[in-house]
Amino acid sequence: MKRLSQSVTKALRQMGMILPVLLGVILLVGLFKTFVSGELMSSVFVGSLGGDAFVGALFGSLMAGNPVNSYVVGKGLLDMHVGLSGVTAFIFTWVTVGVIQMPAESAALGIKFAVFRAIAAFISALLVAIIVALMVGGVS
């Protein structure tokens, strides 16, 4: 019973730490949806399987995020009619590539490793995004 109590306490503490960040992301997605029109998103994400995956991976690589917030961001992009391949590639690279964190990673692990890992993650994101979109049928 003591372990259950400790586990529940830890889970509640972690949720308390995540909740403000998650609420901030929800507010940012709301602002983004207000100020960025659907027409702009449809001009960037043109609806092609590979093209949307590439654009999503490119934008995701330039940013950094964590997996918890990616669900909210992904839902916001899907609501703006971004194709599944673009959303999948964006979230995959947002969590795994993150060019913003490359200087710290290269300092800790070496530039060669950091660059190779980022390129491998980018290519993997493209492949996974296309496979997911084909499997789910969300090509548009």
C-alpha positions in Angstrom: 0.0 0.0 0.0 2.9 2.3 0.7 4.4 1.8 -2.8 1.0 2.6 -4.3 0.8 5.8 -2.3 4.3 6.8 -3.3 3.6 6.0 -7.0 0.4 8.1 -6.9 2.2 11.0 -5.2 5.0 10.9 -7.9 2.5 10.7 -10.7 0.6 13.7 -9.3 3.8 15.7 -8.8 4.8 15.0 -12.4 1.4 16.0 -13.8 1.7 19.2 -11.7 5.0 20.0 -13.4 3.7 19.1 -16.9 0.4 20.9 -16.6 1.7 24.5 -16.9 3.8 23.7 -19.9 0.9 21.9 -21.6 -1.5 24.8 -20.9 1.1 27.2 -22.4 1.3 25.0 -25.5 -2.5 24.9 -25.8 -2.5 28.7 -25.6 0.2 29.1 -28.2 -1.6 26.7 -30.6 -4.7 28.8 -30.1 -2.8 32.0 -30.9 -1.1 30.3 -33.9 -4.5 29.1 -35.3 -5.8 32.7 -34.8 -3.0 34.5 -36.6 -2.0 31.9 -39.2 -4.7 31.4 -41.7 -5.7 28.1 -43.2 -4.8 29.5 -46.6 -1.2 30.1 -45.5 -0.9 26.5 -44.2 -2.4 25.1 -47.4 0.1 27.1 -49.4 3.0 25.7 -47.4 1.6 22.1 -47.1 0.4 21.5 -50.6 -1.2 18.1 -50.1 1.4 15.8 -51.7 2.7 12.9 -49.6 6.4 13.4 -50.0 6.2 17.2 -50.2 4.2 17.6 -47.0 6.5 15.2 -45.2 9.6 17.1 -46.3 8.1 20.5 -45.3 6.9 19.1 -41.9 10.3 17.6 -41.3 12.1 20.8 -42.2 10.0 22.9 -39.9 10.2 20.4 -37.1 13.9 20.2 -37.4 14.2 23.9 -36.8 12.4 23.7 -33.5 12.6 21.6 -30.4 9.9 20.2 -28.3 8.9 17.3 -26.1 6.6 14.4 -26.8 3.9 15.4 -24.4 3.3 18.7 -26.2 3.5 17.1 -29.6 0.1 15.7 -29.3 -1.5 19.1 -28.9 0.6 20.6 -31.7 -0.3 17.7 -34.0 -4.0 18.1 -33.3 -3.7 21.8 -34.1 -2.0 21.1 -37.4 -4.6 18.4 -38.3 -7.4 20.9 -37.5 -5.7 23.3 -39.9 -6.0 20.5 -42.6 -2.3 19.7 -42.8 -1.9 16.2 -44.2 -1.0 13.3 -41.9 2.5 12.9 -43.6 3.3 16.6 -42.8 2.1 16.3 -39.2 3.9 13.1 -38.6 7.2 14.3 -40.0 6.9 17.6 -38.1 6.4 15.8 -34.8 9.0 13.2 -35.4 11.7 15.8 -36.2 10.5 18.2 -33.5 11.2 15.6 -30.9 14.3 13.9 -32.4 16.2 16.4 -34.6 15.9 19.8 -33.0 18.7 21.9 -34.7 18.4 24.3 -31.8 19.9 21.8 -29.4 22.7 20.7 -31.8 25.5 22.9 -30.2 25.0 21.3 -26.8 24.8 17.9 -28.3 27.9 18.3 -30.4 29.8 19.7 -27.3 28.8 16.6 -25.3 29.0 13.9 -27.9 31.0 15.4 -30.8 30.0 17.2 -33.9 30.3 14.2 -36.2 27.9 12.2 -34.0 25.4 15.0 -33.6 25.3 15.7 -37.4 25.0 12.0 -38.3 22.3 11.5 -35.7 20.3 14.5 -37.0 20.5 13.4 -40.6 19.5 9.9 -39.7 16.6 11.1 -37.7 15.5 13.5 -40.6 15.6 10.6 -43.1 13.8 8.3 -40.7 11.1 11.0 -40.2 10.4 11.2 -43.9 10.1 7.4 -44.2 8.0 7.0 -41.1 5.7 9.9 -42.2 5.1 8.4 -45.6 4.5 4.9 -44.3 2.1 6.2 -41.6 0.1 8.3 -44.1 -0.1 5.3 -46.5 -1.1 2.9 -43.8 -3.8 5.2 -42.3 -5.0 6.5 -45.6 -4.4 10.1 -44.7 -2.6 11.1 -47.8 -4.5 14.4 -48.3 
